[in-house]
Amino acid sequence: MKHLIAGWGTVLAFQFFGDSLLSKGNLDSVPIGLLLFAWILGVILWCAFGVIVAADHLAEMLGEPYGTLILTLSIVGIEVMLISAVMLGGDAPTVGRDTMFAVMMIVLNGVIGLSLVIGGLKHHEQDYSLPGASAFLSVIIPLGVIALILPAMTTSTDAPTLSTTQAILFAGATIVLYVFFLKIQTGRHRDLFVHGASDEHELEEVNSRTIGKWVVLLLAGAIPIVLLSKSLDKVVKAEIELIGAPIALSGVLIALIVFTPEGISALKAASKNQLQRTVNLCLGACLSTLGLTLPAVLIIGLITGEQVILGLDPTGQVLVALTLLLSVVTFSGPRTTVLEGAVHLLVFFVYIVLVFSP
């Protein structure tokens, strides 16, 4: 419970005293900026570990895929609300695109790569449900292309955006496909996302009040992470400008921090030879980010009349295509090894290098 006190206390501090804490004088001072960064980051990581504890309990009580689905939807849902708030609050035409791209690179390359390396070194080969991973990728691939590549190719608009007709139809189709996938994942084909036998009798006897308690604790810990990431973003952008680092680094750092609970949970699962949970977390996070962010930013753009830039530059398009192709190859067999993880980490390394040197 201490992490909740620290998290919500910090949220309230920035809510009531944010103008003073994040004043230009403070942000123009590197030492003060670093202290603010350390404070917010420390609280976020503390809350993240609390979220992981709650998620682990839910995973044990509910089994797959429900345990990981709750964690994924909690983090991604709050993140989408934050993106929506940023878009409604000012001129931020690329925030949705930048978030989807950063999450795809971090989750599909960074987290999956490190998970496969850790699991491979410790357990040599790891098993997972191939049909489940294929189901995830069959939805991630079209959504990723529609969101990040196609808008740069269309001719209805001059910028890498979608026309009004395209935005309405694509937003609706994305929502329908995402809801349909969730129905498949939690309904008739739930077994595709479970690897190995589960003790159904044990799951049935779990007290619903206990489940509710851990859901509340998970949400109570997750909300401060996303709310504080907005304040952290201001600090990071100010310090990056002072030291002359690339502005794109800000989006990468914030995406890394927001998805810290899922990332750590995925790494822990891989080290325990529970690769299926890692797959559900990582592919689920990427799918949910695309499935929720794309319609959200398109709908907000339609309502406000603001331009929503989605298409990536050629370098970004190549990285997206390479990541999707590599993911298909990695999850094309019944087992994974450390080699696949090393290749994913290489692509993530290339992405980070290009952030600093485009």
C-alpha contacts under 8 A as a table, 3 or more apart, distances in Angstrom:
res1	aa1	res2	aa2	distance
1	M	4	L	5.27
1	M	5	I	6.65
2	K	5	I	5.15
2	K	6	A	6.27
3	H	6	A	5.07
3	H	7	G	5.88
3	H	43	V	7.48
3	H	46	W	5.82
3	H	47	C	5.31
3	H	50	G	6.68
3	H	221	G	7.59
4	L	7	G	4.96
4	L	8	W	5.89
4	L	9	G	7.99
4	L	47	C	6.71
4	L	220	A	6.96
4	L	221	G	6.04
5	I	8	W	5.49
5	I	9	G	5.65
6	A	9	G	5.10
6	A	10	T	6.05
6	A	43	V	6.47
7	G	10	T	5.31
7	G	11	V	6.27
7	G	43	V	5.87
7	G	44	I	7.08
7	G	47	C	6.37
7	G	221	G	7.36
7	G	224	P	5.65
7	G	225	I	7.64
8	W	11	V	4.86
8	W	12	L	6.12
8	W	224	P	6.20
9	G	12	L	5.20
9	G	13	A	6.14
10	T	13	A	4.90
10	T	14	F	6.29
10	T	40	I	7.71
10	T	43	V	7.69
10	T	228	L	7.95
11	V	14	F	5.37
11	V	15	Q	6.04
11	V	224	P	6.42
11	V	227	L	7.09
11	V	228	L	6.36
12	L	15	Q	4.78
12	L	16	F	6.11
13	A	16	F	5.52
13	A	17	F	5.57
13	A	18	G	6.82
14	F	17	F	5.13
14	F	18	G	4.01
14	F	19	D	7.81
14	F	21	L	7.20
14	F	231	S	7.59
15	Q	18	G	5.57
16	F	19	D	7.95
17	F	20	S	5.50
17	F	21	L	6.12
18	G	21	L	4.99
18	G	22	L	5.64
18	G	23	S	7.91
19	D	22	L	5.34
19	D	23	S	5.61
20	S	23	S	5.05
21	L	26	N	6.91
22	L	26	N	6.23
22	L	27	L	6.26
22	L	234	K	7.78
22	L	235	V	7.40
23	S	26	N	5.37
23	S	27	L	6.27
24	K	27	L	5.09
24	K	28	D	5.85
25	G	28	D	5.26
25	G	29	S	6.57
26	N	29	S	5.37
26	N	32	I	5.83
26	N	33	G	6.37
27	L	30	V	7.03
27	L	32	I	6.94
27	L	33	G	5.27
27	L	235	V	6.53
27	L	238	A	6.02
27	L	239	E	7.04
28	D	33	G	7.38
28	D	238	A	7.15
28	D	239	E	7.57
28	D	242	L	7.32
29	S	32	I	5.45
29	S	33	G	5.94
30	V	33	G	4.93
30	V	34	L	6.01
30	V	239	E	6.68
30	V	242	L	7.75
31	P	34	L	5.16
31	P	35	L	6.28
32	I	35	L	5.02
32	I	36	L	6.22
33	G	36	L	5.14
33	G	37	F	6.11
33	G	235	V	6.37
33	G	239	E	6.68
34	L	37	F	4.89
34	L	38	A	6.05
35	L	38	A	5.09
35	L	39	W	6.10
36	L	39	W	5.09
36	L	40	I	6.18
36	L	235	V	7.29
37	F	40	I	5.41
37	F	41	L	5.88
37	F	232	L	6.52
37	F	235	V	6.51
37	F	236	V	7.31
38	A	41	L	5.17
38	A	42	G	5.79
39	W	42	G	5.27
39	W	43	V	6.35
40	I	43	V	5.28
40	I	44	I	6.14
40	I	228	L	6.87
40	I	232	L	6.50
41	L	44	I	5.04
41	L	45	L	6.15
41	L	232	L	7.60
42	G	45	L	5.28
42	G	46	W	6.18
43	V	46	W	5.04
43	V	47	C	6.17
44	I	47	C	5.16
44	I	48	A	6.02
44	I	224	P	7.37
44	I	225	I	5.21
44	I	228	L	7.32
44	I	257	I	7.65
45	L	48	A	4.80
45	L	49	F	6.35
45	L	257	I	7.96
45	L	260	T	7.51
46	W	49	F	5.43
46	W	50	G	6.59
47	C	50	G	5.01
47	C	51	V	6.23
47	C	221	G	5.36
47	C	222	A	7.08
47	C	224	P	7.58
47	C	225	I	6.78
48	A	51	V	5.03
48	A	52	I	6.25
48	A	221	G	6.98
48	A	222	A	7.08
48	A	225	I	7.20
48	A	260	T	6.44
48	A	261	P	4.93
49	F	52	I	4.96
49	F	53	V	6.37
49	F	261	P	6.66
50	G	53	V	5.20
50	G	54	A	6.48
50	G	218	L	7.52
50	G	221	G	6.43
51	V	54	A	5.17
51	V	55	A	6.06
51	V	217	L	7.33
51	V	218	L	4.97
51	V	219	L	7.74
51	V	221	G	5.49
51	V	222	A	6.28
51	V	261	P	6.38
52	I	55	A	4.95
52	I	56	D	6.01
52	I	218	L	7.90
52	I	261	P	5.72
52	I	262	E	7.60
52	I	264	I	7.62
52	I	265	S	6.21
53	V	56	D	5.17
53	V	57	H	6.38
54	A	57	H	5.21
54	A	58	L	6.29
54	A	214	W	5.43
54	A	215	V	7.23
54	A	217	L	6.46
54	A	218	L	5.35
55	A	58	L	5.07
55	A	59	A	6.05
55	A	67	G	6.52
55	A	68	T	7.11
55	A	70	I	7.87
55	A	71	L	6.14
55	A	214	W	7.68
55	A	218	L	6.64
56	D	59	A	5.05
56	D	60	E	6.26
56	D	67	G	7.57
56	D	265	S	7.94
57	H	60	E	5.18
57	H	61	M	6.21
57	H	214	W	7.19
58	L	61	M	5.04
58	L	62	L	5.73
58	L	63	G	7.57
58	L	67	G	5.06
58	L	211	I	6.71
58	L	214	W	6.67
58	L	215	V	7.53
59	A	62	L	5.42
59	A	63	G	5.07
59	A	64	E	6.55
59	A	66	Y	7.01
59	A	67	G	3.85
59	A	68	T	6.41
60	E	63	G	5.55
60	E	67	G	7.41
61	M	67	G	7.77
61	M	203	L	5.87
61	M	206	V	6.35
61	M	211	I	7.43
62	L	66	Y	5.97
62	L	67	G	5.73
62	L	203	L	6.04
63	G	66	Y	6.12
63	G	67	G	5.91
63	G	198	S	7.52
63	G	203	L	7.19
64	E	67	G	5.75
64	E	68	T	6.77
64	E	193	F	6.89
64	E	194	V	5.78
64	E	277	R	7.36
65	P	68	T	5.76
65	P	69	L	5.94
65	P	185	Q	7.44
65	P	186	T	7.21
65	P	190	R	7.26
65	P	193	F	6.07
65	P	194	V	6.70
65	P	277	R	7.86
65	P	280	N	6.96
66	Y	69	L	4.93
66	Y	70	I	6.15
66	Y	186	T	7.35
67	G	70	I	5.57
67	G	71	L	6.77
68	T	71	L	5.18
68	T	72	T	6.07
68	T	277	R	7.06
68	T	280	N	6.61
68	T	281	L	5.83
69	L	72	T	5.05
69	L	73	L	5.97
69	L	280	N	7.74
69	L	281	L	7.46
69	L	284	G	7.35
70	I	73	L	5.35
70	I	74	S	5.99
70	I	215	V	7.95
71	L	74	S	5.20
71	L	75	I	6.33
71	L	218	L	7.54
71	L	262	E	7.34
72	T	75	I	5.46
72	T	76	V	5.98
72	T	262	E	7.17
72	T	281	L	6.65
72	T	284	G	6.73
72	T	285	A	5.62
72	T	288	S	7.52
73	L	76	V	5.19
73	L	77	G	5.36
73	L	285	A	7.86
73	L	288	S	7.07
74	S	77	G	5.32
74	S	78	I	6.22
74	S	219	L	6.61
74	S	222	A	7.17
75	I	78	I	5.45
75	I	79	E	6.15
75	I	222	A	6.41
75	I	223	I	7.90
75	I	226	V	7.79
75	I	258	V	7.56
75	I	259	F	7.20
76	V	79	E	4.92
76	V	80	V	6.08
76	V	285	A	7.01
76	V	288	S	6.59
76	V	289	T	5.97
76	V	292	L	7.94
77	G	80	V	5.21
77	G	81	M	6.39
77	G	292	L	7.51
78	I	81	M	5.05
78	I	82	L	6.27
78	I	223	I	6.85
78	I	226	V	6.71
79	E	82	L	5.01
79	E	83	I	6.25
79	E	226	V	6.26
79	E	258	V	7.74
80	V	83	I	5.00
80	V	84	S	6.12
80	V	289	T	7.69
80	V	292	L	6.87
80	V	293	T	5.76
80	V	296	A	7.36
81	M	84	S	5.00
81	M	85	A	6.18
82	L	85	A	5.02
82	L	86	V	6.24
82	L	226	V	7.36
82	L	227	L	7.54
83	I	86	V	5.11
83	I	87	M	6.23
83	I	95	V	6.86
83	I	96	G	6.69
83	I	297	V	7.98
84	S	87	M	5.12
84	S	88	L	6.11
84	S	296	A	7.00
84	S	297	V	6.76
84	S	300	I	7.27
85	A	88	L	5.12
85	A	89	G	5.96
86	V	89	G	5.09
86	V	90	G	6.43
86	V	92	A	6.93
86	V	95	V	7.97
87	M	90	G	5.73
87	M	91	D	6.65
87	M	92	A	5.50
87	M	93	P	7.19
87	M	95	V	7.47
87	M	297	V	7.82
87	M	300	I	7.59
88	L	300	I	7.50
88	L	304	T	7.80
92	A	95	V	5.65
93	P	96	G	7.55
93	P	306	E	7.37
93	P	307	Q	5.84
93	P	308	V	4.71
93	P	309	I	5.43
94	T	97	R	5.29
94	T	98	D	5.97
94	T	308	V	6.46
94	T	309	I	5.16
94	T	310	L	6.62
95	V	98	D	5.20
95	V	99	T	6.09
96	G	99	T	5.23
96	G	100	M	6.24
96	G	293	T	6.50
96	G	294	L	7.22
96	G	297	V	6.28
96	G	310	L	7.33
97	R	100	M	5.28
97	R	101	F	6.11
97	R	147	A	7.59
97	R	148	L	6.79
97	R	309	I	6.89
97	R	310	L	4.98
97	R	311	G	7.37
97	R	312	L	7.78
98	D	101	F	5.21
98	D	102	A	6.01
98	D	251	G	6.98
99	T	102	A	5.20
99	T	103	V	6.03
99	T	251	G	7.04
99	T	255	A	6.92
100	M	103	V	5.26
100	M	104	M	6.10
100	M	289	T	6.41
100	M	290	L	6.27
100	M	293	T	7.41
101	F	104	M	5.18
101	F	105	M	6.28
101	F	148	L	7.43
101	F	320	V	7.78
102	A	105	M	5.26
102	A	106	I	5.98
102	A	251	G	7.13
102	A	252	V	5.85
102	A	255	A	6.49
103	V	106	I	5.12
103	V	107	V	5.70
103	V	108	L	7.90
103	V	255	A	6.29
103	V	256	L	7.89
103	V	286	C	6.58
103	V	289	T	7.60
104	M	107	V	5.46
104	M	108	L	5.54
104	M	109	N	7.56
104	M	286	C	5.86
104	M	320	V	7.82
105	M	108	L	5.62
105	M	109	N	5.40
105	M	110	G	6.74
105	M	320	V	7.74
105	M	323	T	7.45
105	M	348	F	6.42
105	M	351	Y	7.33
106	I	109	N	5.60
106	I	110	G	4.68
106	I	111	V	6.23
106	I	255	A	7.95
106	I	256	L	7.07
106	I	348	F	7.00
107	V	110	G	5.57
107	V	111	V	4.88
107	V	112	I	6.22
107	V	263	G	7.66
107	V	282	C	5.80
107	V	283	L	7.75
107	V	285	A	7.60
107	V	286	C	6.80
108	L	111	V	6.42
108	L	112	I	5.49
108	L	113	G	7.45
108	L	282	C	6.72
108	L	283	L	7.16
108	L	286	C	7.42
108	L	323	T	7.10
108	L	327	S	7.32
108	L	344	H	7.63
109	N	112	I	5.57
109	N	113	G	5.34
109	N	323	T	7.07
109	N	344	H	4.67
109	N	345	L	5.80
109	N	347	V	6.48
109	N	348	F	5.26
110	G	113	G	5.23
110	G	114	L	6.10
110	G	344	H	6.79
110	G	345	L	5.67
110	G	348	F	5.51
111	V	114	L	5.27
111	V	115	S	5.96
111	V	263	G	6.06
111	V	266	A	7.44
111	V	267	L	7.38
111	V	282	C	7.35
112	I	115	S	5.01
112	I	116	L	6.07
112	I	278	T	7.69
112	I	279	V	7.90
112	I	282	C	6.82
112	I	341	G	6.79
112	I	344	H	7.21
113	G	116	L	5.31
113	G	117	V	6.24
113	G	340	E	7.15
113	G	341	G	3.88
113	G	342	A	6.12
113	G	343	V	7.21
113	G	344	H	4.71
113	G	345	L	5.00
114	L	117	V	5.06
114	L	118	I	6.08
114	L	267	L	7.33
114	L	341	G	6.12
114	L	342	A	7.67
114	L	345	L	6.76
115	S	118	I	5.20
115	S	119	G	5.94
115	S	266	A	6.81
115	S	267	L	5.04
115	S	270	A	5.54
115	S	271	S	7.49
115	S	278	T	7.55
115	S	341	G	7.08
116	L	119	G	5.05
116	L	120	G	5.62
116	L	270	A	7.00
116	L	336	T	7.10
116	L	337	T	6.56
116	L	338	V	5.62
116	L	340	E	6.98
116	L	341	G	4.58
116	L	342	A	7.90
117	V	120	G	5.04
117	V	121	L	6.00
117	V	337	T	7.39
117	V	338	V	4.52
117	V	339	L	7.43
117	V	340	E	7.88
117	V	341	G	4.94
117	V	342	A	6.43
118	I	121	L	5.37
118	I	122	K	6.22
118	I	267	L	7.56
118	I	270	A	6.81
118	I	271	S	6.06
118	I	338	V	7.54
119	G	122	K	5.20
119	G	123	H	5.61
119	G	124	H	7.01
119	G	125	E	7.67
119	G	126	Q	7.04
119	G	270	A	5.01
119	G	271	S	5.07
119	G	272	K	7.68
119	G	273	N	6.41
119	G	275	L	7.85
119	G	337	T	7.88
119	G	338	V	7.34
120	G	123	H	5.28
120	G	124	H	4.34
120	G	125	E	5.69
120	G	126	Q	6.97
120	G	336	T	7.48
120	G	337	T	5.05
120	G	338	V	4.40
121	L	124	H	5.61
121	L	338	V	6.41
122	K	271	S	6.90
123	H	126	Q	6.68
123	H	273	N	6.83
124	H	337	T	6.26
124	H	338	V	7.26
125	E	335	R	6.06
125	E	336	T	5.60
125	E	337	T	5.04
125	E	338	V	7.82
126	Q	273	N	6.63
126	Q	275	L	6.54
126	Q	335	R	5.29
126	Q	336	T	5.42
126	Q	337	T	6.83
127	D	195	H	7.99
127	D	275	L	6.64
127	D	276	Q	7.55
127	D	334	P	6.07
127	D	335	R	4.72
127	D	336	T	6.84
128	Y	195	H	5.81
128	Y	275	L	5.88
128	Y	276	Q	4.90
128	Y	279	V	7.86
128	Y	334	P	6.48
128	Y	335	R	6.67
129	S	132	G	5.35
129	S	133	A	6.50
129	S	192	L	6.42
129	S	193	F	6.37
129	S	194	V	6.62
129	S	195	H	5.40
129	S	276	Q	6.58
129	S	334	P	7.13
130	L	133	A	5.25
130	L	134	S	6.11
130	L	331	F	6.66
130	L	332	S	7.09
130	L	333	G	6.81
130	L	334	P	5.73
131	P	134	S	5.03
131	P	135	A	6.08
131	P	192	L	5.82
131	P	193	F	7.78
132	G	135	A	5.06
132	G	136	F	6.39
132	G	192	L	4.66
132	G	193	F	4.80
132	G	194	V	7.84
133	A	136	F	5.14
133	A	137	L	6.27
133	A	193	F	7.70
133	A	279	V	6.88
133	A	280	N	7.90
133	A	283	L	7.59
133	A	331	F	6.49
134	S	137	L	5.12
134	S	138	S	5.97
134	S	328	V	7.74
134	S	331	F	7.13
134	S	332	S	7.76
135	A	138	S	5.15
135	A	139	V	6.75
136	F	139	V	5.60
136	F	140	I	6.17
136	F	283	L	6.25
136	F	284	G	7.14
136	F	287	L	7.16
137	L	140	I	4.80
137	L	141	I	5.81
137	L	283	L	7.51
137	L	327	S	7.81
137	L	328	V	7.11
138	S	141	I	5.86
138	S	142	P	7.25
139	V	142	P	5.91
139	V	143	L	6.34
139	V	177	L	7.95
139	V	287	L	7.24
140	I	143	L	5.27
140	I	144	G	5.78
140	I	286	C	7.27
140	I	287	L	5.41
140	I	290	L	7.53
141	I	144	G	5.21
141	I	145	V	6.23
141	I	324	L	6.45
142	P	145	V	5.17
142	P	146	I	5.98
143	L	146	I	5.09
143	L	147	A	5.93
143	L	174	T	7.36
143	L	290	L	6.39
143	L	291	G	7.15
144	G	147	A	5.25
144	G	148	L	5.86
144	G	149	I	7.48
144	G	290	L	6.77
144	G	320	V	7.73
145	V	148	L	5.48
145	V	149	I	4.96
145	V	150	L	5.93
146	I	149	I	6.12
146	I	150	L	5.05
146	I	151	P	7.09
147	A	150	L	6.66
147	A	151	P	7.00
147	A	290	L	7.49
147	A	294	L	6.47
147	A	310	L	6.27
147	A	311	G	7.08
148	L	151	P	6.70
148	L	152	A	7.73
148	L	310	L	5.66
148	L	311	G	4.77
148	L	312	L	5.71
148	L	317	Q	7.24
149	I	152	A	5.71
149	I	153	M	7.00
149	I	310	L	7.89
149	I	311	G	5.24
149	I	312	L	6.13
149	I	317	Q	5.89
150	L	153	M	5.14
150	L	154	T	6.42
150	L	311	G	6.61
151	P	154	T	5.49
151	P	160	P	4.99
151	P	161	T	5.10
151	P	162	L	5.81
151	P	310	L	6.09
151	P	311	G	4.70
152	A	159	A	7.38
152	A	160	P	4.26
152	A	161	T	6.87
152	A	310	L	7.55
152	A	311	G	4.39
152	A	312	L	6.58
152	A	313	D	7.65
153	M	160	P	7.35
153	M	311	G	7.93
154	T	157	T	7.04
154	T	160	P	7.59
154	T	161	T	7.97
154	T	162	L	7.49
155	T	158	D	6.74
156	S	162	L	7.24
156	S	163	S	6.07
157	T	160	P	7.27
157	T	161	T	6.45
157	T	162	L	6.70
157	T	163	S	6.33
158	D	161	T	7.74
159	A	309	I	7.37
160	P	309	I	5.77
160	P	310	L	6.04
160	P	311	G	4.74
160	P	312	L	7.56
161	T	307	Q	7.59
161	T	308	V	6.22
161	T	309	I	5.01
161	T	310	L	5.68
161	T	311	G	6.51
162	L	165	T	7.97
162	L	166	Q	5.69
162	L	167	A	5.67
162	L	308	V	7.93
162	L	310	L	7.99
163	S	166	Q	5.12
163	S	167	A	5.98
164	T	167	A	5.09
164	T	168	I	6.22
164	T	302	L	7.14
165	T	168	I	5.33
165	T	169	L	6.24
166	Q	169	L	5.28
166	Q	170	F	5.79
167	A	170	F	5.26
167	A	171	A	5.83
167	A	298	L	5.90
167	A	299	I	7.71
167	A	302	L	7.81
168	I	171	A	5.36
168	I	172	G	6.21
168	I	298	L	7.57
168	I	299	I	7.54
169	L	172	G	5.26
169	L	173	A	6.07
170	F	173	A	5.07
170	F	174	T	5.97
170	F	295	P	7.56
171	A	174	T	5.21
171	A	175	I	6.32
171	A	294	L	6.76
171	A	295	P	4.29
171	A	296	A	7.81
171	A	298	L	6.46
171	A	299	I	7.19
172	G	175	I	5.29
172	G	176	V	6.27
172	G	295	P	7.17
173	A	176	V	5.15
173	A	177	L	6.12
174	T	177	L	5.18
174	T	178	Y	6.07
174	T	291	G	6.06
174	T	294	L	7.62
174	T	295	P	6.64
175	I	178	Y	5.19
175	I	179	V	6.10
175	I	291	G	6.59
175	I	292	L	7.39
175	I	295	P	6.78
176	V	179	V	5.31
176	V	180	F	6.02
177	L	180	F	5.02
177	L	181	F	6.13
178	Y	181	F	5.07
178	Y	182	L	6.32
178	Y	288	S	7.78
178	Y	291	G	5.66
179	V	182	L	5.12
179	V	183	K	6.24
180	F	183	K	5.11
180	F	184	I	6.31
181	F	184	I	5.03
181	F	185	Q	6.04
182	L	185	Q	4.94
182	L	186	T	6.06
183	K	186	T	5.41
183	K	187	G	5.51
183	K	188	R	7.97
184	I	187	G	5.13
184	I	188	R	6.00
184	I	189	H	5.40
184	I	190	R	6.73
185	Q	188	R	7.53
185	Q	189	H	5.84
185	Q	190	R	4.90
185	Q	192	L	7.66
185	Q	193	F	7.00
186	T	189	H	7.03
186	T	190	R	5.07
187	G	190	R	5.45
188	R	191	D	7.90
189	H	192	L	5.66
189	H	193	F	7.83
190	R	193	F	5.73
190	R	194	V	7.05
191	D	194	V	5.14
191	D	195	H	7.74
192	L	195	H	7.69
193	F	276	Q	7.39
193	F	280	N	7.16
194	V	276	Q	6.85
195	H	276	Q	6.19
199	D	202	E	5.43
199	D	203	L	6.48
200	E	203	L	5.04
200	E	204	E	6.22
201	H	204	E	5.24
201	H	205	E	6.62
202	E	205	E	5.47
202	E	206	V	7.01
203	L	206	V	5.67
206	V	210	T	7.43
206	V	211	I	7.55
207	N	210	T	5.28
207	N	211	I	6.58
208	S	211	I	5.01
208	S	212	G	6.17
209	R	212	G	5.01
209	R	213	K	6.21
210	T	213	K	5.07
210	T	214	W	6.52
211	I	214	W	5.36
211	I	215	V	6.23
212	G	215	V	5.05
212	G	216	V	6.17
213	K	216	V	5.27
213	K	217	L	6.28
214	W	217	L	4.95
214	W	218	L	5.99
215	V	218	L	5.05
215	V	219	L	6.25
216	V	219	L	5.21
216	V	220	A	5.93
217	L	220	A	4.98
217	L	221	G	6.13
218	L	221	G	5.30
218	L	222	A	6.06
219	L	222	A	4.94
219	L	223	I	5.98
220	A	223	I	5.80
220	A	224	P	7.31
221	G	224	P	6.13
221	G	225	I	7.04
222	A	225	I	5.30
222	A	226	V	6.77
223	I	226	V	5.49
223	I	227	L	6.19
224	P	227	L	4.98
224	P	228	L	5.74
225	I	228	L	5.42
225	I	229	S	6.18
225	I	258	V	6.35
226	V	229	S	5.06
226	V	230	K	7.05
226	V	258	V	5.97
227	L	230	K	5.76
227	L	231	S	7.47
228	L	231	S	5.24
228	L	232	L	6.12
229	S	232	L	4.79
229	S	233	D	5.89
229	S	254	I	6.31
229	S	257	I	7.49
229	S	258	V	6.85
230	K	233	D	5.05
230	K	234	K	6.71
231	S	234	K	5.31
231	S	235	V	6.59
232	L	235	V	5.09
232	L	236	V	6.03
232	L	254	I	7.64
233	D	236	V	5.10
233	D	237	K	6.01
233	D	250	S	6.62
233	D	251	G	7.90
233	D	254	I	6.50
234	K	237	K	5.28
234	K	238	A	6.19
235	V	238	A	5.23
235	V	239	E	6.20
236	V	239	E	5.22
236	V	240	I	5.90
236	V	250	S	6.08
237	K	240	I	5.07
237	K	241	E	6.12
237	K	247	I	6.81
237	K	250	S	5.93
238	A	241	E	5.22
238	A	242	L	6.32
239	E	242	L	4.94
239	E	243	I	6.24
240	I	243	I	5.33
240	I	244	G	5.77
240	I	245	A	4.97
240	I	246	P	6.97
240	I	247	I	6.68
240	I	249	L	8.00
240	I	250	S	7.60
241	E	244	G	5.05
241	E	245	A	6.40
241	E	246	P	7.90
241	E	247	I	7.31
242	L	245	A	7.96
245	A	249	L	7.40
245	A	356	F	7.40
246	P	249	L	5.72
246	P	355	V	7.01
246	P	356	F	5.84
247	I	250	S	5.75
247	I	251	G	7.83
248	A	251	G	5.61
248	A	252	V	6.74
248	A	355	V	6.21
249	L	252	V	5.12
249	L	253	L	6.19
249	L	355	V	6.46
249	L	356	F	7.49
250	S	253	L	5.28
250	S	254	I	6.25
251	G	254	I	5.25
251	G	255	A	6.09
252	V	255	A	5.23
252	V	256	L	6.11
253	L	256	L	5.06
253	L	257	I	6.19
254	I	257	I	5.10
254	I	258	V	6.04
255	A	258	V	5.22
255	A	259	F	6.20
256	L	259	F	5.50
256	L	260	T	6.10
257	I	260	T	5.05
258	V	261	P	7.65
259	F	262	E	5.49
259	F	263	G	6.08
260	T	263	G	4.98
260	T	264	I	6.03
261	P	264	I	5.41
261	P	265	S	6.11
262	E	265	S	5.06
262	E	266	A	6.02
262	E	281	L	6.51
262	E	282	C	7.56
263	G	266	A	5.14
263	G	267	L	6.29
263	G	282	C	7.73
264	I	267	L	5.10
264	I	268	K	6.11
265	S	268	K	5.13
265	S	269	A	6.12
265	S	278	T	7.59
266	A	269	A	5.14
266	A	270	A	6.26
266	A	277	R	6.87
266	A	278	T	4.42
266	A	279	V	7.84
266	A	281	L	6.33
266	A	282	C	7.11
267	L	270	A	5.17
267	L	271	S	6.25
267	L	278	T	7.12
268	K	271	S	5.16
268	K	272	K	6.34
269	A	272	K	5.12
269	A	273	N	6.36
269	A	274	Q	4.88
269	A	275	L	6.27
269	A	277	R	6.25
269	A	278	T	5.90
270	A	273	N	5.02
270	A	274	Q	5.31
270	A	275	L	5.01
270	A	277	R	7.87
270	A	278	T	6.17
271	S	274	Q	7.38
274	Q	277	R	5.73
274	Q	278	T	6.88
275	L	278	T	4.92
275	L	279	V	6.17
276	Q	279	V	5.02
276	Q	280	N	6.14
277	R	280	N	5.03
277	R	281	L	6.06
278	T	281	L	5.14
278	T	282	C	6.04
279	V	282	C	5.35
279	V	283	L	5.71
279	V	284	G	7.55
280	N	283	L	5.67
280	N	284	G	5.30
281	L	284	G	5.15
281	L	285	A	5.88
282	C	285	A	5.16
282	C	286	C	6.35
283	L	286	C	5.18
283	L	287	L	6.06
284	G	287	L	5.10
284	G	288	S	5.92
285	A	288	S	5.20
285	A	289	T	6.03
286	C	289	T	5.21
286	C	290	L	6.33
287	L	290	L	5.27
287	L	291	G	5.85
288	S	291	G	4.92
288	S	292	L	5.77
288	S	293	T	7.91
289	T	292	L	5.48
289	T	293	T	5.54
289	T	294	L	7.98
290	L	293	T	5.38
290	L	294	L	5.74
291	G	294	L	6.14
291	G	295	P	7.12
292	L	295	P	5.99
292	L	296	A	6.18
293	T	296	A	5.05
293	T	297	V	6.09
294	L	297	V	5.57
294	L	298	L	6.21
295	P	298	L	5.09
295	P	299	I	5.92
296	A	299	I	5.31
296	A	300	I	6.20
297	V	300	I	5.12
297	V	301	G	6.03
297	V	308	V	7.05
298	L	301	G	5.04
298	L	302	L	6.21
298	L	308	V	6.89
299	I	302	L	5.05
299	I	303	I	6.19
300	I	303	I	5.10
300	I	304	T	5.98
300	I	305	G	7.96
300	I	306	E	7.89
301	G	304	T	5.34
301	G	305	G	5.34
301	G	306	E	4.96
301	G	307	Q	6.14
301	G	308	V	5.96
302	L	305	G	5.29
302	L	306	E	7.23
312	L	315	T	7.70
312	L	316	G	5.40
312	L	317	Q	5.84
313	D	316	G	5.35
313	D	317	Q	6.25
314	P	317	Q	4.99
314	P	318	V	6.22
315	T	318	V	5.23
315	T	319	L	6.41
316	G	319	L	5.09
316	G	320	V	6.20
317	Q	320	V	5.13
317	Q	321	A	6.15
318	V	321	A	5.15
318	V	322	L	5.97
319	L	322	L	5.04
319	L	323	T	5.96
319	L	347	V	7.87
319	L	351	Y	7.47
320	V	323	T	5.13
320	V	324	L	6.19
321	A	324	L	5.25
321	A	325	L	6.11
322	L	325	L	5.17
322	L	326	L	5.97
323	T	326	L	5.12
323	T	327	S	6.06
323	T	344	H	7.89
323	T	347	V	7.47
324	L	327	S	5.11
324	L	328	V	6.35
325	L	328	V	5.22
325	L	329	V	6.42
326	L	329	V	5.08
326	L	330	T	6.06
326	L	344	H	7.51
327	S	330	T	5.03
327	S	331	F	6.13
328	V	331	F	5.37
328	V	332	S	5.95
329	V	332	S	5.17
329	V	333	G	8.00
330	T	333	G	7.24
330	T	336	T	7.06
330	T	340	E	6.02
331	F	334	P	7.46
331	F	335	R	7.96
331	F	336	T	7.58
333	G	336	T	7.39
336	T	340	E	6.78
337	T	340	E	5.92
337	T	341	G	7.07
338	V	341	G	5.13
338	V	342	A	6.26
339	L	342	A	5.10
339	L	343	V	6.40
340	E	343	V	5.23
340	E	344	H	6.38
341	G	344	H	5.18
341	G	345	L	6.24
342	A	345	L	5.08
342	A	346	L	6.23
343	V	346	L	5.01
343	V	347	V	6.53
344	H	347	V	5.25
344	H	348	F	6.32
345	L	348	F	4.90
345	L	349	F	6.03
346	L	349	F	4.99
346	L	350	V	6.27
347	V	350	V	5.02
347	V	351	Y	6.25
348	F	351	Y	4.97
348	F	352	I	6.31
349	F	352	I	5.17
349	F	353	V	6.19
350	V	353	V	5.08
350	V	354	L	6.17
351	Y	354	L	5.15
351	Y	355	V	6.33
352	I	355	V	5.04
352	I	356	F	6.73
353	V	356	F	5.39
353	V	357	S	5.92
353	V	358	P	7.67
354	L	357	S	4.71
354	L	358	P	4.46
355	V	358	P	5.88
